[in-house]
Amino acid sequence: MAIVAGVNSAPDVTRVVVCDSDTGTLLKHGYAPHPLHNAHVSGRCSDVDPRAWLLSLTDAAGGGLLEGVQALGVSAQQNALIPLDFQGATVRPALVGGDKRAQVAAADLIDALGGPRAWAEAVGSVPHPMHPVTKLRWLARTEPDNARRTASLMQAHDWLVWRLLGRPVRSTTDRGGASGTGYWSAATGTYRSELVELALGYGAVLPDVLGPSEAAGTTPEGLLISAGTGETMAAALGLGIGLGDAVVSLGGSGSVLAVHPEALTDSAGVITSLADATGMHMPVVTTLNAVRTLRCTAELLGVPSLEALSDLAMKSTPGSHGLVLLPYLEGERIPKLPYTAGTLTGLRQESMRPEHVARAAFEGMLCGLTDALDVLRERGVRVRRVFLLGAVAELPAVQAVAPALFGAHVVIPQPGDYAAIGAARQAAWSLGVSQGTLDPYTPPTWQGPAAQTLEPGADLAVGQAVRQQYVSVREQRHPGASRP
């Protein structure tokens, strides 16, 4: 039995897992927060010294955690941009997160290339403040001296792998990480270097893109380091997501992603075309409103927690006694209504009760995510299982509504460090390929996560009626908005 490790360097903490390479059985794990003094927070974005990630990794792997480990994989937060000079030193702290400072830069880039369609066709996504290409534009416009010093570019997992290998001459990345930069195309598998020049004003050295099972190198101590990948791609690998599976993530906003055999280009920019960590593609659709809908409803009703809101909603019935909430509290991307507001309809004397409003919030949130799921289905993405992630997936009201609305089996995995587990699985894959025991095109078969599976069953027809009620209100209130 070989032993492998996986690292997930998230925005605030680093997690390390040590696994049996054959089965994926978790043997040990470690955890460490990032040093707070290395970050400067401004609004919803941060400037972070990348050394904080390395210090956190060292702490998380302390106490002999990696003793006996033969291969290690690294996953990390996505969309971080690390500009380096000709000597490999950081020009400035890394730009991470959804950087609101870059909103104007995103609009500038979209116009400079000829609009959203041109970007979607070039790299499968339209510039957003979170994208590295947009942060490059901001750097060029706001910190021109730093821009002129920039010789090469990395993301978080690229930089960690590079440092673990002792700062080799060439840096590496993987398809998953590269596909989120805004200057690499998942459809063609190539960089669009001219987009770096468009954003920065100069060319820059970019990491070599490795295949999913390739190794980035070996440390002087003999530890094999795999290609690494982004946090989302690693989590999908850790969960065992494959063709026919979709993932719905319930945060303040929501996202729907799936595994697909080909890249999906979308002229409207609704679908972001990413690559996964196995050689497949990962189309993603995001919504602006998910759990924030529930939190705002709880506050409106004076309910102390989301658990209490769920209990209240369960006292209502499917369809919320005729109430329909269009949960566009922050505007919305699906449908494209960036400046609209939410709508609550169906108010009658008998429906104006707290339990019906609570139920309408859960149904509205999940119908909005079903809209996003349908965007993928309409492009030929097959969905037979939906993995539902996020703390609110455990709420009874979510579990009662989701299967029938999604029209698919709903899988709710137990909480786990799935990005770190996915990184470990990638390490096992690279190790097996290097030893000639694994196929370079097929990741190792690991035991799946412990999970609860819910079926639509007899509630499917009821769920579709609830969905139709929602669609009717949406089309009446915003006619044609759901069409590209």
Disulfide bonds with the S-S distance in Angstrom:
none
